[in-house]
């Protein structure tokens, strides 16, 4: 492949890192600088991202990606079965050194069994891997970061310093200076209207006066024609969610089959992540089936705009309608087609970073409507 001088420099730095002892390499860069191209060239053992949407984008770019959660966590019943198998190995292991290692594994798995629902998969294929690449690394929190590091493999993390920092939780891999920062935006990226607009916003700090991706008004067709709408304020989010449900003929207060919902509170043991969106594939008396794979009990109050009482927070999981998301909640995910209601002025002095983050959530198509 033909790489730019800056990309060549980055590859040399990564190769030097792989020959050393440090576990993590931070390769950061702005949209259009070719971070993913370099990561694909390295042919890592595994590629992963915090959300399913971000993993899907990696797959579209030629990286066989999965979510971090599915890579290193497992249902508790598998952990229980593994503990039983480990215990059966004790009489079969006469070697003292191997026996000591086996007891350490048993101790770790016993701790796993004490945890609810999902546990760290000590037999993850990540164990013994040469290289793991993580995209959108700013969303990784300390717990997940340390769990990833516990497998001992090399971890190359990709990030974009022009994006908004996470409101809370994430940032485990972004708390220090990157090892390499890519700043040269490629000509091919400038030919992409979405990436060109993102670069303009990053360089100038504002939207241009006119642009083909900017709307004068929002029609139902515009709203229904995107995979995700991004806004700034929660008041706007609620209004858009109500209007989208009307347009789609969803009439019940509680989510109906086919609706889009978003998780608003992490539960790593259940495998649900703050900001991740799901399709409702089943409902039953306060329970939702999500994406045909996961059943969760949810608080009904957020779906009608009522705040959940503090003393009830542990009773069930927190979800809301997900047709519109705030820009902060959309971090770590990406969709093919995105609509942005520009409320960046509410986030000064980070208004340009807000806009840049919102725009770069779109992989292919985008419209922007000036908010109020």
Short mmCIF file of the C-alpha atoms (twelve columns), coordinates in Angstrom:
data_MODEL
# 
_entry.id   MODEL 
# 
loop_
_atom_site.group_PDB 
_atom_site.id 
_atom_site.type_symbol 
_atom_site.label_atom_id 
_atom_site.label_alt_id 
_atom_site.label_comp_id 
_atom_site.label_asym_id 
_atom_site.label_seq_id 
_atom_site.Cartn_x 
_atom_site.Cartn_y 
_atom_site.Cartn_z 
_atom_site.pdbx_PDB_model_num 
ATOM 1   C CA . UNK A 1   0.000   0.000   0.000  1 
ATOM 2   C CA . UNK A 2   1.039   3.604   -0.573 1 
ATOM 3   C CA . UNK A 3   1.264   5.400   2.755  1 
ATOM 4   C CA . UNK A 4   1.911   9.053   3.430  1 
ATOM 5   C CA . UNK A 5   5.166   10.022  5.175  1 
ATOM 6   C CA . UNK A 6   3.246   10.541  8.413  1 
ATOM 7   C CA . UNK A 7   1.593   7.117   8.117  1 
ATOM 8   C CA . UNK A 8   4.976   5.523   7.442  1 
ATOM 9   C CA . UNK A 9   6.274   7.179   10.582 1 
ATOM 10  C CA . UNK A 10  3.310   5.792   12.535 1 
ATOM 11  C CA . UNK A 11  3.905   2.262   11.224 1 
ATOM 12  C CA . UNK A 12  7.571   2.434   12.210 1 
ATOM 13  C CA . UNK A 13  6.573   3.577   15.696 1 
ATOM 14  C CA . UNK A 14  4.107   0.703   16.046 1 
ATOM 15  C CA . UNK A 15  6.655   -1.860  14.851 1 
ATOM 16  C CA . UNK A 16  9.189   -0.507  17.357 1 
ATOM 17  C CA . UNK A 17  6.545   -0.736  20.102 1 
ATOM 18  C CA . UNK A 18  5.755   -4.360  19.202 1 
ATOM 19  C CA . UNK A 19  9.420   -5.245  19.791 1 
ATOM 20  C CA . UNK A 20  9.412   -3.678  23.259 1 
ATOM 21  C CA . UNK A 21  7.712   -4.336  26.597 1 
ATOM 22  C CA . UNK A 22  4.886   -1.770  26.812 1 
ATOM 23  C CA . UNK A 23  1.413   -3.284  26.513 1 
ATOM 24  C CA . UNK A 24  -0.552  -0.325  25.086 1 
ATOM 25  C CA . UNK A 25  0.120   1.928   22.087 1 
ATOM 26  C CA . UNK A 26  -2.089  4.992   21.572 1 
ATOM 27  C CA . UNK A 27  -2.523  5.834   17.879 1 
ATOM 28  C CA . UNK A 28  -4.706  8.926   17.655 1 
ATOM 29  C CA . UNK A 29  -5.729  10.930  14.645 1 
ATOM 30  C CA . UNK A 30  -8.372  13.222  13.196 1 
ATOM 31  C CA . UNK A 31  -11.141 12.023  10.896 1 
ATOM 32  C CA . UNK A 32  -9.733  11.236  7.447  1 
ATOM 33  C CA . UNK A 33  -6.107  10.724  8.534  1 
ATOM 34  C CA . UNK A 34  -6.173  6.956   7.971  1 
ATOM 35  C CA . UNK A 35  -6.096  5.422   11.465 1 
ATOM 36  C CA . UNK A 36  -8.284  2.494   10.434 1 
ATOM 37  C CA . UNK A 37  -6.286  1.952   7.228  1 
ATOM 38  C CA . UNK A 38  -3.135  1.510   9.296  1 
ATOM 39  C CA . UNK A 39  -4.913  -0.765  11.762 1 
ATOM 40  C CA . UNK A 40  -6.192  -2.965  8.929  1 
ATOM 41  C CA . UNK A 41  -2.685  -3.164  7.433  1 
ATOM 42  C CA . UNK A 42  -1.281  -4.446  10.739 1 
ATOM 43  C CA . UNK A 43  -3.530  -7.548  10.538 1 
ATOM 44  C CA . UNK A 44  -4.257  -7.768  14.241 1 
ATOM 45  C CA . UNK A 45  -5.580  -10.965 15.805 1 
ATOM 46  C CA . UNK A 46  -8.685  -9.126  16.973 1 
ATOM 47  C CA . UNK A 47  -10.454 -5.833  16.307 1 
ATOM 48  C CA . UNK A 48  -13.019 -4.556  18.780 1 
ATOM 49  C CA . UNK A 49  -15.081 -1.508  19.709 1 
ATOM 50  C CA . UNK A 50  -17.165 -0.426  22.682 1 
ATOM 51  C CA . UNK A 51  -20.512 -0.500  20.849 1 
ATOM 52  C CA . UNK A 52  -21.994 -2.784  18.237 1 
ATOM 53  C CA . UNK A 53  -22.481 0.167   15.875 1 
ATOM 54  C CA . UNK A 54  -18.787 1.062   15.994 1 
ATOM 55  C CA . UNK A 55  -17.831 -2.599  15.497 1 
ATOM 56  C CA . UNK A 56  -20.105 -2.727  12.437 1 
ATOM 57  C CA . UNK A 57  -18.301 0.275   10.933 1 
ATOM 58  C CA . UNK A 58  -14.958 -1.473  11.443 1 
ATOM 59  C CA . UNK A 59  -16.311 -4.535  9.628  1 
ATOM 60  C CA . UNK A 60  -17.389 -2.348  6.712  1 
ATOM 61  C CA . UNK A 61  -13.833 -0.986  6.567  1 
ATOM 62  C CA . UNK A 62  -12.364 -4.473  6.274  1 
ATOM 63  C CA . UNK A 63  -11.577 -5.226  9.923  1 
ATOM 64  C CA . UNK A 64  -13.303 -8.380  11.299 1 
ATOM 65  C CA . UNK A 65  -14.481 -6.677  14.474 1 
ATOM 66  C CA . UNK A 66  -16.622 -7.559  17.455 1 
ATOM 67  C CA . UNK A 67  -17.695 -5.742  20.597 1 
ATOM 68  C CA . UNK A 68  -15.298 -5.668  23.529 1 
ATOM 69  C CA . UNK A 69  -17.988 -7.217  25.712 1 
ATOM 70  C CA . UNK A 70  -18.518 -10.283 23.515 1 
ATOM 71  C CA . UNK A 71  -14.744 -10.740 23.236 1 
ATOM 72  C CA . UNK A 72  -13.860 -10.863 26.929 1 
ATOM 73  C CA . UNK A 73  -17.063 -11.559 28.887 1 
ATOM 74  C CA . UNK A 74  -19.312 -14.598 29.079 1 
ATOM 75  C CA . UNK A 75  -22.590 -15.693 30.705 1 
ATOM 76  C CA . UNK A 76  -22.159 -16.777 34.306 1 
ATOM 77  C CA . UNK A 77  -23.250 -20.366 33.632 1 
ATOM 78  C CA . UNK A 78  -20.188 -20.845 31.407 1 
ATOM 79  C CA . UNK A 79  -17.995 -19.602 34.247 1 
ATOM 80  C CA . UNK A 80  -19.617 -22.116 36.623 1 
ATOM 81  C CA . UNK A 81  -19.018 -24.960 34.167 1 
ATOM 82  C CA . UNK A 82  -15.386 -23.920 33.712 1 
ATOM 83  C CA . UNK A 83  -14.842 -23.845 37.493 1 
ATOM 84  C CA . UNK A 84  -16.114 -27.419 37.718 1 
ATOM 85  C CA . UNK A 85  -13.761 -28.480 34.930 1 
ATOM 86  C CA . UNK A 86  -10.780 -26.795 36.645 1 
ATOM 87  C CA . UNK A 87  -11.541 -28.578 39.927 1 
ATOM 88  C CA . UNK A 88  -11.535 -31.887 38.066 1 
ATOM 89  C CA . UNK A 89  -7.997  -31.166 36.831 1 
ATOM 90  C CA . UNK A 90  -6.466  -31.053 40.351 1 
ATOM 91  C CA . UNK A 91  -5.881  -34.806 40.725 1 
ATOM 92  C CA . UNK A 92  -4.629  -34.945 37.138 1 
ATOM 93  C CA . UNK A 93  -1.918  -32.289 37.700 1 
ATOM 94  C CA . UNK A 94  1.092   -33.703 39.624 1 
ATOM 95  C CA . UNK A 95  3.547   -31.006 38.511 1 
ATOM 96  C CA . UNK A 96  3.878   -28.501 41.394 1 
ATOM 97  C CA . UNK A 97  4.312   -25.427 39.195 1 
ATOM 98  C CA . UNK A 98  1.355   -26.306 36.986 1 
ATOM 99  C CA . UNK A 99  -0.714  -27.125 40.058 1 
ATOM 100 C CA . UNK A 100 0.012   -23.709 41.562 1 
ATOM 101 C CA . UNK A 101 -1.082  -22.052 38.299 1 
ATOM 102 C CA . UNK A 102 -4.234  -24.191 38.306 1 
ATOM 103 C CA . UNK A 103 -5.122  -23.052 41.830 1 
ATOM 104 C CA . UNK A 104 -4.691  -19.432 40.760 1 
ATOM 105 C CA . UNK A 105 -7.113  -20.046 37.897 1 
ATOM 106 C CA . UNK A 106 -9.582  -21.690 40.279 1 
ATOM 107 C CA . UNK A 107 -9.351  -18.703 42.637 1 
ATOM 108 C CA . UNK A 108 -10.054 -16.250 39.800 1 
ATOM 109 C CA . UNK A 109 -12.963 -18.307 38.503 1 
ATOM 110 C CA . UNK A 110 -14.489 -18.564 41.985 1 
ATOM 111 C CA . UNK A 111 -14.492 -14.773 42.134 1 
ATOM 112 C CA . UNK A 112 -16.178 -14.735 38.735 1 
ATOM 113 C CA . UNK A 113 -18.955 -17.058 39.900 1 
ATOM 114 C CA . UNK A 114 -19.803 -14.643 42.728 1 
ATOM 115 C CA . UNK A 115 -20.648 -11.948 40.158 1 
ATOM 116 C CA . UNK A 116 -24.086 -11.668 38.523 1 
ATOM 117 C CA . UNK A 117 -25.060 -12.647 34.961 1 
ATOM 118 C CA . UNK A 118 -21.809 -12.005 33.013 1 
ATOM 119 C CA . UNK A 119 -18.233 -12.654 34.059 1 
ATOM 120 C CA . UNK A 120 -14.765 -12.201 32.627 1 
ATOM 121 C CA . UNK A 121 -14.127 -15.012 30.150 1 
ATOM 122 C CA . UNK A 122 -10.773 -16.367 31.269 1 
ATOM 123 C CA . UNK A 123 -10.775 -18.640 28.216 1 
ATOM 124 C CA . UNK A 124 -11.278 -15.731 25.830 1 
ATOM 125 C CA . UNK A 125 -9.397  -16.156 22.547 1 
ATOM 126 C CA . UNK A 126 -7.698  -12.906 23.485 1 
ATOM 127 C CA . UNK A 127 -5.464  -14.921 25.793 1 
ATOM 128 C CA . UNK A 128 -2.294  -15.656 23.845 1 
ATOM 129 C CA . UNK A 129 -3.148  -13.189 21.060 1 
ATOM 130 C CA . UNK A 130 -0.387  -11.084 19.553 1 
ATOM 131 C CA . UNK A 131 -2.317  -7.867  18.940 1 
ATOM 132 C CA . UNK A 132 -5.741  -6.378  19.708 1 
ATOM 133 C CA . UNK A 133 -6.939  -3.143  18.055 1 
ATOM 134 C CA . UNK A 134 -9.659  -1.091  19.781 1 
ATOM 135 C CA . UNK A 135 -11.481 1.693   17.943 1 
ATOM 136 C CA . UNK A 136 -13.268 4.644   19.613 1 
ATOM 137 C CA . UNK A 137 -11.170 3.987   22.700 1 
ATOM 138 C CA . UNK A 138 -12.369 7.078   24.592 1 
ATOM 139 C CA . UNK A 139 -15.492 5.157   25.655 1 
ATOM 140 C CA . UNK A 140 -13.549 2.431   27.488 1 
ATOM 141 C CA . UNK A 141 -13.773 2.861   31.260 1 
ATOM 142 C CA . UNK A 142 -11.331 1.681   33.910 1 
ATOM 143 C CA . UNK A 143 -13.038 -1.637  34.618 1 
ATOM 144 C CA . UNK A 144 -13.115 -2.723  30.982 1 
ATOM 145 C CA . UNK A 145 -9.630  -1.321  30.361 1 
ATOM 146 C CA . UNK A 146 -8.097  -3.318  33.200 1 
ATOM 147 C CA . UNK A 147 -10.016 -6.440  32.163 1 
ATOM 148 C CA . UNK A 148 -8.585  -6.098  28.649 1 
ATOM 149 C CA . UNK A 149 -5.069  -5.647  29.980 1 
ATOM 150 C CA . UNK A 150 -5.414  -8.714  32.216 1 
ATOM 151 C CA . UNK A 151 -5.068  -10.990 29.165 1 
ATOM 152 C CA . UNK A 152 -1.526  -9.764  28.589 1 
ATOM 153 C CA . UNK A 153 -1.716  -9.185  24.821 1 
ATOM 154 C CA . UNK A 154 -0.570  -6.013  23.060 1 
ATOM 155 C CA . UNK A 155 -3.341  -3.415  22.682 1 
ATOM 156 C CA . UNK A 156 -3.346  -0.733  19.976 1 
ATOM 157 C CA . UNK A 157 -6.032  1.848   20.741 1 
ATOM 158 C CA . UNK A 158 -7.425  4.299   18.182 1 
ATOM 159 C CA . UNK A 159 -8.846  7.657   19.202 1 
ATOM 160 C CA . UNK A 160 -9.630  11.160  17.966 1 
ATOM 161 C CA . UNK A 161 -8.548  14.051  20.228 1 
ATOM 162 C CA . UNK A 162 -10.870 16.512  18.455 1 
ATOM 163 C CA . UNK A 163 -13.959 14.741  19.761 1 
ATOM 164 C CA . UNK A 164 -15.765 15.618  22.953 1 
ATOM 165 C CA . UNK A 165 -14.383 13.931  26.044 1 
ATOM 166 C CA . UNK A 166 -16.790 11.447  27.658 1 
ATOM 167 C CA . UNK A 167 -19.068 13.058  30.245 1 
ATOM 168 C CA . UNK A 168 -18.135 10.397  32.784 1 
ATOM 169 C CA . UNK A 169 -16.867 6.859   32.982 1 
ATOM 170 C CA . UNK A 170 -14.744 6.458   29.844 1 
ATOM 171 C CA . UNK A 171 -11.305 7.756   29.026 1 
ATOM 172 C CA . UNK A 172 -9.168  4.972   30.510 1 
ATOM 173 C CA . UNK A 173 -6.912  4.911   27.426 1 
ATOM 174 C CA . UNK A 174 -7.106  8.649   26.657 1 
ATOM 175 C CA . UNK A 175 -5.885  10.053  29.954 1 
ATOM 176 C CA . UNK A 176 -2.274  10.364  28.733 1 
ATOM 177 C CA . UNK A 177 -0.537  11.821  25.671 1 
ATOM 178 C CA . UNK A 178 -0.854  9.626   22.535 1 
ATOM 179 C CA . UNK A 179 2.200   7.794   21.240 1 
ATOM 180 C CA . UNK A 180 1.416   9.002   17.699 1 
ATOM 181 C CA . UNK A 181 -0.990  11.674  16.459 1 
ATOM 182 C CA . UNK A 182 -2.015  11.684  12.789 1 
ATOM 183 C CA . UNK A 183 -2.882  15.174  11.556 1 
ATOM 184 C CA . UNK A 184 -2.607  14.960  7.748  1 
ATOM 185 C CA . UNK A 185 -6.095  14.607  6.226  1 
ATOM 186 C CA . UNK A 186 -5.922  12.673  2.963  1 
ATOM 187 C CA . UNK A 187 -7.243  13.969  -0.327 1 
ATOM 188 C CA . UNK A 188 -9.684  11.026  -0.543 1 
ATOM 189 C CA . UNK A 189 -11.177 12.141  2.769  1 
ATOM 190 C CA . UNK A 190 -11.588 15.681  1.470  1 
ATOM 191 C CA . UNK A 191 -13.569 14.200  -1.437 1 
ATOM 192 C CA . UNK A 192 -16.073 12.787  1.075  1 
ATOM 193 C CA . UNK A 193 -18.588 15.562  1.928  1 
ATOM 194 C CA . UNK A 194 -19.033 14.325  5.512  1 
ATOM 195 C CA . UNK A 195 -15.310 14.139  6.288  1 
ATOM 196 C CA . UNK A 196 -14.655 17.401  4.443  1 
ATOM 197 C CA . UNK A 197 -17.252 19.177  6.584  1 
ATOM 198 C CA . UNK A 198 -15.836 17.618  9.767  1 
ATOM 199 C CA . UNK A 199 -12.362 18.850  8.826  1 
ATOM 200 C CA . UNK A 200 -13.677 22.357  8.086  1 
ATOM 201 C CA . UNK A 201 -15.382 22.501  11.486 1 
ATOM 202 C CA . UNK A 202 -12.257 21.252  13.252 1 
ATOM 203 C CA . UNK A 203 -10.008 23.750  11.489 1 
ATOM 204 C CA . UNK A 204 -12.283 26.814  11.630 1 
ATOM 205 C CA . UNK A 205 -14.327 26.109  14.742 1 
ATOM 206 C CA . UNK A 206 -17.690 26.613  13.012 1 
ATOM 207 C CA . UNK A 207 -19.980 25.538  10.199 1 
ATOM 208 C CA . UNK A 208 -19.617 27.302  6.823  1 
ATOM 209 C CA . UNK A 209 -22.312 29.801  5.877  1 
ATOM 210 C CA . UNK A 210 -23.656 27.394  3.260  1 
ATOM 211 C CA . UNK A 211 -23.094 23.720  2.582  1 
ATOM 212 C CA . UNK A 212 -24.928 21.033  0.567  1 
ATOM 213 C CA . UNK A 213 -25.451 18.948  3.715  1 
ATOM 214 C CA . UNK A 214 -27.256 21.737  5.597  1 
ATOM 215 C CA . UNK A 215 -31.081 21.873  5.662  1 
ATOM 216 C CA . UNK A 216 -33.247 24.975  5.828  1 
ATOM 217 C CA . UNK A 217 -36.092 23.003  7.447  1 
ATOM 218 C CA . UNK A 218 -36.780 19.458  8.585  1 
ATOM 219 C CA . UNK A 219 -39.396 17.319  6.837  1 
ATOM 220 C CA . UNK A 220 -40.783 13.950  8.007  1 
ATOM 221 C CA . UNK A 221 -38.970 12.361  5.067  1 
ATOM 222 C CA . UNK A 222 -35.650 13.818  6.267  1 
ATOM 223 C CA . UNK A 223 -36.242 12.544  9.797  1 
ATOM 224 C CA . UNK A 224 -37.277 9.064   8.669  1 
ATOM 225 C CA . UNK A 225 -34.443 8.830   6.142  1 
ATOM 226 C CA . UNK A 226 -31.594 8.606   8.655  1 
ATOM 227 C CA . UNK A 227 -30.480 5.873   11.027 1 
ATOM 228 C CA . UNK A 228 -29.945 8.252   13.937 1 
ATOM 229 C CA . UNK A 229 -30.771 11.850  14.887 1 
ATOM 230 C CA . UNK A 230 -28.296 13.678  17.134 1 
ATOM 231 C CA . UNK A 231 -29.228 16.717  19.225 1 
ATOM 232 C CA . UNK A 232 -27.738 18.756  22.047 1 
ATOM 233 C CA . UNK A 233 -30.443 19.241  24.659 1 
ATOM 234 C CA . UNK A 234 -32.572 16.614  26.384 1 
ATOM 235 C CA . UNK A 235 -35.672 18.726  25.830 1 
ATOM 236 C CA . UNK A 236 -35.095 18.507  22.080 1 
ATOM 237 C CA . UNK A 237 -34.375 14.796  22.334 1 
ATOM 238 C CA . UNK A 238 -37.698 14.136  24.059 1 
ATOM 239 C CA . UNK A 239 -39.583 16.208  21.486 1 
ATOM 240 C CA . UNK A 240 -37.960 14.414  18.545 1 
ATOM 241 C CA . UNK A 241 -38.595 11.005  20.108 1 
ATOM 242 C CA . UNK A 242 -42.291 11.836  20.553 1 
ATOM 243 C CA . UNK A 243 -42.577 13.071  16.977 1 
ATOM 244 C CA . UNK A 244 -40.770 10.036  15.548 1 
ATOM 245 C CA . UNK A 245 -43.096 7.672   17.416 1 
ATOM 246 C CA . UNK A 246 -46.066 9.554   15.953 1 
ATOM 247 C CA . UNK A 247 -44.636 9.282   12.439 1 
ATOM 248 C CA . UNK A 248 -44.087 5.544   12.922 1 
ATOM 249 C CA . UNK A 249 -47.582 4.986   14.434 1 
ATOM 250 C CA . UNK A 250 -46.361 3.756   17.823 1 
ATOM 251 C CA . UNK A 251 -49.203 4.621   20.206 1 
ATOM 252 C CA . UNK A 252 -48.493 2.878   23.532 1 
ATOM 253 C CA . UNK A 253 -46.608 4.524   26.417 1 
ATOM 254 C CA . UNK A 254 -44.405 1.450   26.823 1 
ATOM 255 C CA . UNK A 255 -42.115 0.488   23.923 1 
ATOM 256 C CA . UNK A 256 -43.664 -1.640  21.205 1 
ATOM 257 C CA . UNK A 257 -42.067 -4.251  18.964 1 
ATOM 258 C CA . UNK A 258 -39.904 -2.597  16.316 1 
ATOM 259 C CA . UNK A 259 -39.046 0.495   18.378 1 
ATOM 260 C CA . UNK A 260 -35.554 1.860   18.968 1 
ATOM 261 C CA . UNK A 261 -34.439 2.240   22.590 1 
ATOM 262 C CA . UNK A 262 -31.189 3.386   24.171 1 
ATOM 263 C CA . UNK A 263 -29.543 2.189   27.375 1 
ATOM 264 C CA . UNK A 264 -28.838 5.071   29.773 1 
ATOM 265 C CA . UNK A 265 -26.892 3.223   32.467 1 
ATOM 266 C CA . UNK A 266 -24.116 0.646   32.213 1 
ATOM 267 C CA . UNK A 267 -24.604 -2.877  33.454 1 
ATOM 268 C CA . UNK A 268 -21.446 -4.723  32.410 1 
ATOM 269 C CA . UNK A 269 -22.668 -7.966  33.945 1 
ATOM 270 C CA . UNK A 270 -25.719 -7.943  31.670 1 
ATOM 271 C CA . UNK A 271 -23.710 -6.700  28.712 1 
ATOM 272 C CA . UNK A 272 -25.719 -3.481  28.263 1 
ATOM 273 C CA . UNK A 273 -23.812 -0.240  27.818 1 
ATOM 274 C CA . UNK A 274 -24.716 3.390   28.338 1 
ATOM 275 C CA . UNK A 275 -25.414 4.892   24.904 1 
ATOM 276 C CA . UNK A 276 -25.938 1.597   23.065 1 
ATOM 277 C CA . UNK A 277 -29.125 1.412   20.983 1 
ATOM 278 C CA . UNK A 278 -31.270 -1.659  20.475 1 
ATOM 279 C CA . UNK A 279 -34.374 -2.741  18.578 1 
ATOM 280 C CA . UNK A 280 -37.272 -4.021  20.692 1 
ATOM 281 C CA . UNK A 281 -38.124 -7.522  19.466 1 
ATOM 282 C CA . UNK A 282 -40.483 -8.495  22.292 1 
ATOM 283 C CA . UNK A 283 -42.296 -7.026  25.323 1 
ATOM 284 C CA . UNK A 284 -43.945 -8.528  28.391 1 
ATOM 285 C CA . UNK A 285 -45.035 -6.868  31.658 1 
ATOM 286 C CA . UNK A 286 -42.139 -4.466  32.135 1 
ATOM 287 C CA . UNK A 287 -39.603 -6.618  30.297 1 
ATOM 288 C CA . UNK A 288 -38.032 -5.947  26.909 1 
ATOM 289 C CA . UNK A 289 -36.424 -8.359  24.496 1 
ATOM 290 C CA . UNK A 290 -33.605 -6.540  22.700 1 
ATOM 291 C CA . UNK A 291 -32.251 -7.470  19.271 1 
ATOM 292 C CA . UNK A 292 -33.759 -10.925 19.710 1 
ATOM 293 C CA . UNK A 293 -30.948 -11.880 22.104 1 
ATOM 294 C CA . UNK A 294 -31.290 -10.232 25.502 1 
ATOM 295 C CA . UNK A 295 -34.185 -9.847  27.948 1 
ATOM 296 C CA . UNK A 296 -34.077 -7.056  30.543 1 
ATOM 297 C CA . UNK A 297 -36.489 -5.703  33.111 1 
ATOM 298 C CA . UNK A 298 -36.778 -1.938  32.626 1 
ATOM 299 C CA . UNK A 299 -38.156 1.022   34.520 1 
ATOM 300 C CA . UNK A 300 -41.296 2.231   32.668 1 
ATOM 301 C CA . UNK A 301 -41.079 5.811   33.977 1 
ATOM 302 C CA . UNK A 302 -38.409 7.178   31.568 1 
ATOM 303 C CA . UNK A 303 -40.574 6.273   28.566 1 
ATOM 304 C CA . UNK A 304 -43.205 8.772   29.710 1 
ATOM 305 C CA . UNK A 305 -40.743 11.457  30.803 1 
ATOM 306 C CA . UNK A 306 -40.824 10.730  34.543 1 
ATOM 307 C CA . UNK A 307 -37.591 10.624  36.523 1 
ATOM 308 C CA . UNK A 308 -36.967 7.357   38.364 1 
ATOM 309 C CA . UNK A 309 -36.903 7.696   42.140 1 
ATOM 310 C CA . UNK A 310 -33.381 7.297   43.524 1 
ATOM 311 C CA . UNK A 311 -34.408 4.394   45.778 1 
ATOM 312 C CA . UNK A 312 -35.702 2.408   42.798 1 
ATOM 313 C CA . UNK A 313 -32.594 2.707   40.632 1 
ATOM 314 C CA . UNK A 314 -31.361 -0.797  41.427 1 
ATOM 315 C CA . UNK A 315 -34.705 -2.476  40.737 1 
ATOM 316 C CA . UNK A 316 -34.437 -2.564  36.938 1 
ATOM 317 C CA . UNK A 317 -32.452 -1.283  33.972 1 
ATOM 318 C CA . UNK A 318 -32.592 2.257   32.595 1 
ATOM 319 C CA . UNK A 319 -33.752 2.713   28.979 1 
ATOM 320 C CA . UNK A 320 -35.401 5.481   26.963 1 
ATOM 321 C CA . UNK A 321 -36.562 5.898   23.393 1 
ATOM 322 C CA . UNK A 322 -33.568 6.149   21.077 1 
ATOM 323 C CA . UNK A 323 -34.695 7.794   17.842 1 
ATOM 324 C CA . UNK A 324 -32.825 10.918  18.932 1 
ATOM 325 C CA . UNK A 325 -29.677 10.893  21.071 1 
ATOM 326 C CA . UNK A 326 -27.618 13.671  22.558 1 
ATOM 327 C CA . UNK A 327 -24.194 14.043  21.005 1 
ATOM 328 C CA . UNK A 328 -22.581 12.976  24.273 1 
ATOM 329 C CA . UNK A 329 -24.676 9.803   24.343 1 
ATOM 330 C CA . UNK A 330 -23.832 9.047   20.683 1 
ATOM 331 C CA . UNK A 331 -20.082 8.988   21.328 1 
ATOM 332 C CA . UNK A 332 -18.470 5.663   20.579 1 
ATOM 333 C CA . UNK A 333 -21.073 4.770   17.931 1 
ATOM 334 C CA . UNK A 334 -21.411 5.438   14.235 1 
ATOM 335 C CA . UNK A 335 -24.258 5.038   11.760 1 
ATOM 336 C CA . UNK A 336 -24.443 5.082   7.973  1 
ATOM 337 C CA . UNK A 337 -26.874 8.018   7.825  1 
ATOM 338 C CA . UNK A 338 -27.121 10.665  10.541 1 
ATOM 339 C CA . UNK A 339 -29.167 13.815  11.035 1 
ATOM 340 C CA . UNK A 340 -27.772 16.533  13.316 1 
ATOM 341 C CA . UNK A 341 -29.808 19.295  14.914 1 
ATOM 342 C CA . UNK A 342 -27.055 21.793  15.615 1 
ATOM 343 C CA . UNK A 343 -27.265 22.974  19.216 1 
ATOM 344 C CA . UNK A 344 -23.513 23.351  19.556 1 
ATOM 345 C CA . UNK A 345 -23.813 26.935  20.825 1 
ATOM 346 C CA . UNK A 346 -25.103 25.532  24.122 1 
ATOM 347 C CA . UNK A 347 -21.767 23.817  24.729 1 
ATOM 348 C CA . UNK A 348 -19.262 26.683  24.554 1 
ATOM 349 C CA . UNK A 349 -16.282 26.629  24.828 1 
ATOM 350 C CA . UNK A 350 -16.552 23.103  23.342 1 
ATOM 351 C CA . UNK A 351 -19.036 24.017  20.612 1 
ATOM 352 C CA . UNK A 352 -16.645 23.121  17.762 1 
ATOM 353 C CA . UNK A 353 -15.798 19.779  19.372 1 
ATOM 354 C CA . UNK A 354 -19.538 19.127  19.815 1 
ATOM 355 C CA . UNK A 355 -20.160 19.761  16.111 1 
ATOM 356 C CA . UNK A 356 -17.161 17.721  15.010 1 
ATOM 357 C CA . UNK A 357 -18.208 14.778  17.181 1 
ATOM 358 C CA . UNK A 358 -21.792 14.895  15.897 1 
ATOM 359 C CA . UNK A 359 -20.701 15.060  12.245 1 
ATOM 360 C CA . UNK A 360 -18.226 12.189  12.564 1 
ATOM 361 C CA . UNK A 361 -20.977 9.864   13.845 1 
ATOM 362 C CA . UNK A 362 -22.011 9.606   10.165 1 
ATOM 363 C CA . UNK A 363 -20.199 7.055   8.013  1 
ATOM 364 C CA . UNK A 364 -21.876 7.831   4.681  1 
ATOM 365 C CA . UNK A 365 -24.786 10.301  4.732  1 
ATOM 366 C CA . UNK A 366 -25.538 13.423  6.787  1 
ATOM 367 C CA . UNK A 367 -27.838 16.400  7.107  1 
ATOM 368 C CA . UNK A 368 -27.524 19.308  9.540  1 
ATOM 369 C CA . UNK A 369 -30.337 21.563  10.702 1 
ATOM 370 C CA . UNK A 370 -29.575 24.690  12.686 1 
ATOM 371 C CA . UNK A 371 -31.124 24.313  16.131 1 
ATOM 372 C CA . UNK A 372 -32.632 26.896  18.437 1 
# 
